[in-house]
Amino acid sequence: MSIDTIVYEKKNASFSLALLEDGGLKELAFGNENSAAEGNIYLSKITRKIELAHDKVGFFVDIDDGRDAFLNAEEFGVKEVNYTEGQSIVVQVAQEKRAEKGARVVRAIQFVGDYIVYCPYRLTVEASPRIEDKDKLAEYKDKVLEHTTGQEGWILRTASVEVPFEKIAAEMEKLRNTYDEVRMKARTAKAPALLYAKTAPLYEEINRYLSGLQKVIVNNHNLENELREKGIFFVGCGISGGEEGALHGPSIMPGGSDEIKKEILPVLQNIAAHLDDGTPCCSWIGPDGSGHFVKTVHNGIEYGDMQLIAEAYSLLNVLQKGDHEATAQTFESWNKGVLDSYLIGITAPILRYKDTDGKSLIDKIADRAGQKGTGKWSIEAAIDSGTTLSVTAESVFARLLSNRTTERNKAHRLYPETDPAPIFELSVDDIHHALYASKIIAYTQGLDLLRNMSEKHNWQLNLADIATIWRKGCIIQSRFLYEIAQAYKPTNEYENLLFTPYFREKIILCLPSWRKVAQTAIAAGIAIPGTASALAWFDGFRCKKSSANLIQAQRDYFGAHSYERIDAPAGTFFHTDWNRHGDGTTSGNYSL
C-alpha cells in the first residue's frame, strides 16, 4: 500500500485516523486514547484471583479501562503466586479489550524502540528472524552485550542493521531511562494508574508509511507538540502566486517549529520571488499553523480587493457607456499610481481580450463567481477572535448572491428599473478615490485580524515582514504594501493603519469622493457592498458615541443579560427591572 496522506482528528481523547492514496480512502480507524492501548504500562490493582485448569492461576486486575484486565500467572513463568486482592502490581497490556472481553496483561514488560526492544526481565540478546545480514547481526549482538549493564535483555529489530550502532546505543540509553521513570512513578502512584503510554497511533502510522508520505493533516496543535518530541516536525506553508508565481517564484509563508526553520527556510527563500533589492518574498512567519493562517488572511484580503475592483468596474462601465477600451485605459492609468498592483494590472488586458469572433470576452463570461473557502475561513476566524472583517464578509456574500442567477432574474422583472443617470455625476477620480479608501479599510481589517490571532496564540507575527513578502509573487502584490511595511518596520509594534500619518492623510483626501460614490451608487440602484461596508466600518470606527447602548438596554430588557454604565468602572454589570416585576431575575454575561 502506497499511502501518501494521513488525516488525524482528535477531540478530547477520541480520535479518527484515515489513510489516503491518490485521494482515495484506504483505511479508516476510530479509537479512544484513554483506552488501554497495547504496550501501555499500568500500576494495576488485583480485584480477584481465579483457579484455572491444571493447577494454574490467574488474576483480574483493575487498570482503569472500564473492564478488568486478565493476568495469567504462567505468562511470566510462575504457577503459584501469593498475590492478594487489593495488592498493586505493574502490568503491561499485551492485547487490548475487545467487545465483552477485558484486556490481557503481562508482568514481563518491555519497551519497543525504533531499532531495539528493551526487556528488563530477560537476560539474553536476541534478534528479529527477518534480519538477513548475519555478519552485521553478529557484530551488533556483540556491541549490545558490551553496552548491557546489570540484568537486562535486548531484541534487535529488523531496522537495526540499517543504521550506525551509535543510534542503537543512544536508543538503549533512552529506553533504560524510560524504564527508570516508570519504576519511579510506580513507587508513588496510587493504583490504578497509567505509568507509561505507548506511542500515539498517529506516530506509528507516520513511521509505517514514512517513505511515501507527502502530507499529514491534523486538527490540533497539541499533536504537533507530541510529534515534535519524537523528531517529527510540521511546517505549515502558505503559498500564493497562481500560475505566474509557479513559473517565476511565489510568495511563501512558512511556519512551524523553530527546530526545523534553519533547514527549511533557505530552500524556500531560494525558490520564492525576490524584490528588486534581492529580498526574498519568504519569511518564517511563526509557530504552529501561523504560516497557513497568514496565507488564509492574504486570501481574505484578496477577496475584498477583487470585489472592490469589480465594483469600480461596474461604475466605470456605466460612466463610460460600456466602452471596454476606455475602462481598460482607466485601469491602466490607475496602475501607474497609488493603486499599482497585480490585480489592477491584469484588469486592462482582461477588458481588451477578444474572443474568436472578435467580440469582448468579458461580455460572454457568466456573472457567477466561484470560491475555494479561504474567504469563509477568514470570516470564521474573525468572528472567533472578535475582529470585524466586513469587506471580506461582504465579498463572500456577493459571490454567493451572484450564483442565485434564476432568482436575480426574477427579481429584476418584478421590481422597477433603476435609473443609472446619477452615475454620470461622478468622475473617474471619484471612483479611484473610493476604491483606494476602501482598499485601505480591507487591508486594515485583515491586519487587525492577524494582530488579534497573533496575540491569542502567542505567534508574535511580524507585520512588516508579512507586508514585505506580499509585495511580489502573490495575488495582492502592490505598491500599497510597501507603505504598510514602512509603517510597521521601525518598531514592529501594531498600530491600526488609520492611525498612521500616511494612511490618515490618504483617507482624508479620499473621503469626499468616497461618500459621493456611495451615495450616488445607492441612488442609481447599483450594488457596491464592499465599498459601502468599508465606509460604514470607517464611520463606525471613528464614531465616539455609538448606538450600542440601546442594544445593551434591549438585551437586558428581554433577557436580563445586564449592561455596563459609563459612570462605573469597566467590567461592572448592572440589571434594571424594566417591567418592575421585582423578581430579581438576571442572566449570566458572556462574550466572544
C-alpha positions in Angstrom: 0.0 0.0 0.0 1.4 3.4 -1.1 -0.1 5.8 1.5 0.7 9.4 0.7 -1.7 11.3 3.1 -2.6 10.7 6.7 -5.6 12.6 8.2 -5.8 12.5 12.0 -8.5 14.3 14.0 -8.6 14.3 17.8 -11.3 15.7 20.1 -10.6 15.1 23.8 -9.4 11.5 23.9 -11.4 10.3 20.9 -9.6 10.1 17.5 -10.1 9.2 13.9 -7.4 8.2 11.5 -7.7 8.0 7.7 -5.0 6.7 5.3 -5.3 8.0 1.8 -3.7 7.1 -1.5 -4.1 9.4 -4.5 -7.0 11.0 -2.8 -8.8 7.6 -2.2 -9.5 6.2 1.3 -7.6 3.1 2.0 -8.0 2.7 5.8 -10.2 4.3 8.4 -9.9 3.8 12.2 -11.6 5.2 15.2 -10.4 4.9 18.9 -10.1 6.5 22.3 -6.6 7.3 23.6 -7.9 6.8 27.2 -8.5 3.1 26.5 -5.7 0.7 27.4 -3.7 0.5 24.3 -1.3 -2.4 23.6 2.0 -1.6 25.1 0.7 0.7 27.9 2.0 0.0 31.3 -0.1 0.4 34.4 0.1 0.1 38.2 -2.9 -2.2 38.5 -4.9 -3.3 41.5 -5.8 -7.0 41.9 -9.6 -7.4 42.1 -9.8 -11.2 42.4 -7.8 -14.5 42.0 -9.2 -17.4 40.0 -8.2 -21.0 39.8 -7.6 -22.3 36.3 -7.3 -25.9 34.9 -4.2 -28.0 35.7 -3.4 -26.1 38.9 -2.9 -22.8 37.1 -3.9 -19.4 38.5 -5.0 -16.1 37.0 -5.9 -12.7 38.2 -8.3 -10.0 37.3 -6.8 -6.6 37.7 -8.1 -3.0 37.5 -6.3 -0.8 35.1 -9.0 1.9 34.9 -10.1 0.7 31.5 -13.8 0.2 32.2 -13.4 -3.5 32.4 -10.9 -5.6 34.5 -7.9 -7.0 32.6 -6.8 -10.6 32.9 -3.3 -11.7 34.0 -2.3 -15.3 33.7 0.4 -16.1 36.2 2.0 -18.5 33.8 2.7 -15.6 31.4 5.8 -14.9 33.4 6.7 -18.4 34.5 5.1 -18.6 37.9 2.3 -21.1 38.5 1.6 -20.3 42.1 1.6 -16.7 43.1 0.7 -15.4 46.5 -0.9 -12.2 45.3 -3.9 -11.0 47.3 -6.9 -8.9 46.4 -6.2 -5.1 46.6 -2.5 -5.6 46.0 -0.8 -3.3 43.4 1.3 -4.8 40.6 2.9 -3.4 37.5 1.5 -4.9 34.2 1.7 -4.2 30.5 -1.2 -4.5 28.0 -0.5 -7.4 25.7 -3.9 -7.4 24.0 -6.5 -4.6 24.0 -10.0 -5.2 25.3 -12.5 -6.5 22.7 -16.3 -6.5 22.8 -17.1 -8.1 26.2 -13.6 -9.2 26.9 -11.2 -7.1 29.0 -7.6 -6.5 28.1 -5.0 -9.2 28.5 -1.9 -8.0 30.5 1.5 -9.5 31.4 4.1 -8.9 34.1 7.1 -9.2 31.7 7.1 -5.6 30.5 9.2 -4.4 27.5 9.9 -1.1 25.8 9.9 -1.0 22.0 12.2 1.4 20.2 12.8 2.0 16.5 15.8 -0.3 16.4 15.8 -2.4 19.6 13.5 -3.7 22.3 14.3 -3.4 25.9 13.3 -6.4 28.1 14.2 -5.7 31.8 13.0 -9.2 32.8 15.2 -11.1 30.3 18.9 -11.8 30.3 19.6 -12.5 26.7 20.3 -10.7 23.5 18.1 -11.8 20.6 17.2 -10.6 17.2 14.4 -10.5 14.6 14.5 -13.6 12.4 13.9 -11.3 9.4 17.5 -9.9 9.6 19.3 -11.3 6.6 22.7 -9.7 7.2 24.1 -12.3 9.6 27.6 -10.8 9.8 26.2 -7.4 10.7 23.9 -9.1 13.2 26.7 -10.9 14.9 28.7 -7.7 15.2 25.8 -5.7 16.6 24.9 -8.5 19.1 28.4 -8.3 20.5 28.2 -4.5 20.7 24.8 -4.8 22.5 26.4 -7.1 25.1 29.2 -4.6 25.6 26.6 -1.9 26.3 24.5 -4.1 28.6 24.5 -3.3 32.3 23.1 -5.4 35.0 20.2 -7.8 34.5 18.5 -6.8 31.3 17.7 -8.2 27.9 17.5 -6.9 24.3 16.0 -7.8 21.0 17.5 -6.3 17.8 14.8 -5.2 15.4 14.9 -5.6 11.6 15.8 -2.0 11.0 18.7 -2.1 13.4 21.3 -3.3 10.9 20.4 -0.4 8.6 21.8 2.3 10.9 25.1 3.0 12.6 25.4 1.3 16.0 25.6 4.8 17.7 21.9 5.2 17.1 21.2 1.9 18.7 23.4 2.7 21.7 21.6 6.0 22.1 18.2 4.3 22.0 19.3 1.7 24.6 20.1 4.5 27.0 16.8 6.2 26.2 14.8 3.1 26.9 16.7 2.4 30.1 15.8 6.0 31.3 12.1 5.4 30.3 12.1 2.2 32.5 13.6 4.1 35.4 10.9 6.7 35.1 8.2 4.0 35.1 9.7 2.5 38.3 9.8 5.9 40.0 6.2 6.6 39.1 5.2 3.1 40.4 6.6 3.9 43.8 4.4 7.0 44.4 1.3 6.3 42.2 -2.0 5.0 43.6 -3.4 2.1 41.7 -4.9 2.0 39.1 -2.6 4.4 37.4 -1.1 4.8 33.9 2.7 4.7 34.2 3.6 4.6 30.5 1.6 5.2 27.3 2.7 3.7 24.1 3.3 5.9 21.1 0.2 7.6 19.7 -1.3 5.9 16.7 -0.5 8.9 14.5 3.2 8.5 15.2 3.0 4.8 14.4 1.3 5.4 11.1 3.8 8.1 10.1 6.7 5.7 10.8 4.9 2.9 8.9 4.4 4.9 5.7 7.3 7.4 6.0 8.9 6.6 2.7 5.9 7.6 0.5 4.2 10.1 2.8 3.5 13.6 1.4 1.1 15.1 3.8 0.0 14.7 7.4 -3.2 16.7 8.3 -4.1 17.2 12.0 -6.8 19.3 13.7 -5.0 20.0 17.0 -1.7 21.9 17.5 -1.1 19.8 20.7 -0.5 16.9 18.4 2.3 18.9 16.8 4.0 19.2 20.2 3.7 15.4 20.8 5.3 14.6 17.5 8.0 17.2 17.9 9.3 15.3 20.9 9.7 12.3 18.6 11.6 14.2 15.9 8.7 14.8 13.5 8.0 18.4 12.6 5.1 20.1 10.9 5.6 23.0 8.5 2.5 25.0 7.7 3.5 26.7 4.4 1.1 29.1 2.7 2.0 29.8 -0.9 0.5 32.5 -3.2 1.1 33.5 -6.8 -1.0 31.4 -9.0 0.3 30.4 -12.4 2.8 33.3 -12.6 4.1 32.5 -9.1 4.6 28.9 -10.1 6.7 29.9 -13.1 8.6 32.9 -11.7 8.6 32.5 -7.9 5.7 32.8 -5.4 5.3 34.5 -2.1 5.9 31.8 0.5 4.7 31.9 4.1 6.2 29.0 6.1 5.6 28.5 9.8 6.2 25.8 12.4 8.8 24.6 14.9 11.9 26.7 15.1 13.9 23.4 15.3 13.3 22.9 11.6 13.5 26.5 10.4 17.2 26.5 9.6 16.8 23.5 7.3 13.6 24.6 5.5 13.8 28.4 5.2 16.9 28.7 2.9 15.3 26.3 0.5 12.0 28.1 0.3 13.7 31.6 0.1 15.7 30.3 -2.9 12.6 29.4 -4.9 10.5 32.4 -3.8 10.0 35.6 -5.7 12.6 38.3 -4.9 12.2 42.1 -4.7 14.4 44.3 -6.8 16.8 44.7 -3.9 17.1 40.9 -3.6 14.9 40.5 -0.6 13.1 37.1 -0.8 9.4 37.1 -0.6 9.6 34.4 2.1 10.0 34.8 5.8 9.5 32.5 8.8 6.0 33.5 10.0 5.9 31.9 13.4 5.0 28.7 15.3 2.1 26.3 14.9 -0.1 26.9 11.8 0.7 30.6 11.6 2.1 30.3 8.1 -1.1 28.8 6.7 -3.2 31.3 8.7 -1.4 34.3 7.2 -2.0 32.8 3.7 -5.7 32.4 4.6 -5.9 36.1 5.6 -4.0 37.0 2.5 -6.8 35.3 0.5 -9.4 37.0 2.7 -7.9 40.4 1.7 -7.7 39.2 -1.9 -11.5 38.5 -1.8 -12.1 42.1 -0.7 -9.6 43.6 -3.2 -11.2 41.8 -6.1 -14.8 42.7 -5.0 -13.8 46.4 -4.7 -12.2 46.4 -8.2 -15.3 44.7 -9.6 -17.5 47.4 -8.0 -15.3 50.1 -9.5 -15.6 48.4 -12.9 -19.4 48.3 -12.6 -19.5 52.1 -12.0 -16.9 52.8 -14.8 -18.9 50.6 -17.2 -21.9 52.8 -16.7 -19.9 56.1 -16.7 -18.0 55.1 -19.8 -21.1 53.6 -21.5 -19.8 50.1 -21.9 -16.6 51.2 -23.7 -14.2 48.5 -22.6 -11.2 50.2 -24.2 -11.9 53.4 -22.2 -12.3 51.4 -19.0 -9.1 49.4 -19.8 -7.3 52.7 -20.3 -8.6 53.9 -16.9 -7.3 50.8 -15.1 -4.0 51.1 -17.0 -3.5 54.7 -15.8 -4.5 53.7 -12.2 -1.8 51.1 -12.3 0.8 53.8 -12.6 -0.2 55.5 -9.4 -1.1 54.5 -5.8 -3.3 51.7 -7.0 -0.3 50.0 -8.7 -1.0 46.3 -8.1 -1.2 42.9 -9.8 -5.0 42.8 -9.7 -5.4 46.3 -11.2 -2.7 45.4 -13.7 -4.5 42.3 -15.1 -7.8 44.1 -15.4 -6.9 46.1 -18.5 -5.8 43.1 -20.6 -8.9 41.2 -19.4 -11.2 44.0 -20.7 -9.3 44.2 -24.0 -9.3 40.4 -24.7 -11.3 39.4 -27.8 -13.0 36.1 -28.3 -12.6 34.1 -31.6 -15.5 36.2 -33.1 -13.7 39.4 -32.4 -16.1 40.4 -29.6 -15.1 41.2 -26.0 -14.7 38.0 -24.0 -15.7 39.8 -20.7 -19.3 40.2 -22.0 -19.6 36.4 -22.5 -18.4 35.4 -19.1 -21.2 34.3 -16.7 -21.6 36.6 -13.7 -21.4 33.8 -11.2 -18.2 33.9 -9.1 -16.7 30.7 -7.5 -14.7 30.4 -4.4 -12.5 27.8 -2.6 -13.3 28.6 1.0 -10.4 30.8 2.3 -12.7 33.9 2.5 -15.1 31.9 4.6 -12.3 30.7 6.8 -11.1 34.2 7.3 -14.5 35.3 8.4 -14.9 32.4 10.8 -11.5 33.3 12.4 -12.6 37.0 12.6 -15.7 36.1 14.5 -13.9 33.8 16.8 -11.3 36.5 17.6 -13.8 39.4 17.9 -12.5 41.1 14.8 -14.5 43.0 12.2 -13.8 41.7 8.7 -16.8 43.3 6.9 -15.2 43.9 3.5 -14.2 40.3 3.2 -17.6 39.2 4.5 -19.5 41.3 2.0 -17.2 40.0 -0.8 -18.0 36.4 0.1 -21.8 37.2 0.4 -21.6 39.0 -3.0 -20.2 35.8 -4.6 -22.9 33.7 -3.0 -25.5 36.1 -4.3 -24.0 36.1 -7.8 -24.8 32.4 -8.1 -28.5 32.9 -7.5 -29.0 33.7 -11.2 -32.6 32.5 -11.6 -33.8 34.4 -8.6 -31.9 37.5 -9.6 -33.5 37.5 -13.0 -37.0 37.0 -11.5 -36.4 39.9 -9.0 -35.2 42.1 -11.9 -38.6 41.5 -13.6 -40.6 42.1 -10.5 -39.2 45.4 -9.4 -38.9 48.8 -11.1 -36.0 49.5 -13.3 -33.3 51.7 -11.7 -32.0 54.9 -13.3 -28.2 54.9 -13.9 -28.3 58.7 -14.6 -26.8 59.7 -11.2 -23.6 57.8 -12.0 -22.8 60.4 -14.7 -22.3 63.0 -11.9 -19.3 61.0 -10.8 -15.8 61.5 -12.2 -13.2 58.8 -12.8 -11.2 60.3 -9.9 -14.2 59.9 -7.6 -14.3 56.2 -8.3 -10.5 55.9 -8.0 -10.5 57.6 -4.6 -13.4 55.4 -3.3 -11.6 52.3 -4.5 -8.4 53.4 -2.8 -10.0 54.3 0.5 -12.0 51.1 0.6 -8.8 49.1 -0.2 -7.2 50.8 2.9 -10.0 49.5 5.0 -9.9 46.0 3.6 -6.2 45.7 4.5 -6.7 47.5 7.9 -9.2 44.8 8.8 -7.0 42.0 7.6 -4.0 43.2 9.5 -6.2 43.7 12.6 -7.2 40.0 12.3 -3.6 39.0 12.1 -2.7 41.0 15.2 -5.6 39.6 17.2 -4.9 36.0 16.3 -1.2 36.6 17.0 -2.0 37.7 20.5 -4.5 34.9 21.0 -2.0 32.2 20.0 1.3 34.0 21.0 2.6 33.8 17.5 4.4 37.2 17.6 3.7 37.9 14.0 6.0 40.5 12.3 3.5 42.6 10.2 6.3 44.5 8.5 7.8 41.2 7.3 4.4 39.9 6.2 3.7 43.0 4.2 7.1 42.8 2.6 6.8 39.2 1.4 3.4 40.1 0.0 4.9 42.7 -2.3 5.9 40.3 -5.0 4.9 36.8 -6.2 1.4 36.8 -4.7 -2.0 37.9 -5.9 -2.3 41.0 -3.7 1.2 42.3 -4.6 1.1 46.1 -4.8 2.9 49.3 -4.2 0.4 49.8 -1.4 2.1 47.1 0.7 5.4 49.0 0.7 3.7 51.7 2.6 2.3 49.2 5.1 5.7 47.7 5.6 7.2 51.1 6.2 4.5 51.9 8.7 5.4 48.8 10.8 9.1 48.4 10.1 10.6 50.9 12.7 9.2 49.1 15.8 7.0 46.2 14.6 4.5 47.5 17.1 0.9 47.1 15.9 -1.0 50.3 15.3 -4.2 50.5 13.3 -3.3 51.7 9.8 -5.8 54.5 10.1 -3.7 56.0 13.0 -0.5 56.2 10.9 0.2 59.6 9.3 0.5 58.2 5.7 -2.9 56.4 5.6 -4.7 59.1 7.7 -3.7 61.6 5.0 -4.9 59.4 2.2 -8.3 58.7 3.9 -8.9 62.4 4.5 -8.0 63.1 0.8 -10.4 60.4 -0.5 -13.2 60.8 2.0 -15.4 63.3 0.0 -15.3 61.2 -3.2 -15.8 58.0 -1.2 -19.0 59.4 0.3 -20.1 60.7 -3.1 -19.6 57.4 -4.8 -21.6 55.5 -2.1 -24.5 58.0 -2.2 -24.6 58.0 -6.0 -24.5 54.3 -6.4 -27.4 53.9 -3.9 -29.3 56.5 -5.8 -28.6 54.7 -9.1 -29.5 51.3 -7.7 -26.1 49.8 -8.3 -24.9 47.4 -5.5 -21.4 48.2 -4.1 -21.5 46.1 -0.9 -17.7 46.1 -0.5 -17.3 49.8 -0.9 -20.4 50.7 1.2 -19.3 48.3 4.0 -15.8 49.7 4.1 -17.3 53.2 4.5 -19.8 52.0 7.1 -16.9 50.4 9.1 -14.9 53.6 8.9 -17.8 55.7 10.2 -18.4 53.2 12.9 -14.7 53.1 13.8 -14.4 56.9 14.1 -17.7 57.2 16.0 -17.1 58.5 19.6 -20.6 57.6 20.7 -22.3 54.6 19.1 -25.9 53.3 19.4 -24.7 50.1 21.1 -26.1 51.5 24.4 -29.6 50.9 23.1 -28.7 47.3 22.1 -27.4 46.7 25.6 -30.6 48.0 27.1 -32.7 45.8 24.9 -30.6 42.7 25.8 -31.1 43.5 29.4 -34.8 44.1 28.9 -35.7 40.9 27.2 -33.0 38.6 28.5 -31.7 40.1 31.7 -28.2 40.0 30.2 -27.1 43.1 32.2 -25.2 46.1 30.9 -22.3 48.4 31.8 -22.5 52.1 32.7 -20.3 55.0 31.8 -20.3 56.2 35.4 -19.0 52.9 36.7 -15.7 51.0 36.2 -15.5 48.8 33.1 -16.4 45.2 33.9 -19.1 46.3 36.5 -22.5 45.0 35.3 -26.0 46.2 36.1 -29.5 45.0 35.7 -32.7 47.0 35.6 -36.1 45.6 36.4 -37.6 47.3 33.3 -41.1 45.9 33.9 -40.9 46.4 37.6 -41.6 42.7 38.3 -39.3 42.8 41.3 -38.2 39.1 40.8 -34.5 39.9 40.6 -34.0 37.7 37.6 -30.6 38.0 35.8 -28.7 36.1 33.2 -25.0 35.3 33.0 -22.9 37.5 30.9 -20.9 36.2 28.0 -18.8 37.4 25.1 -17.0 36.0 22.1 
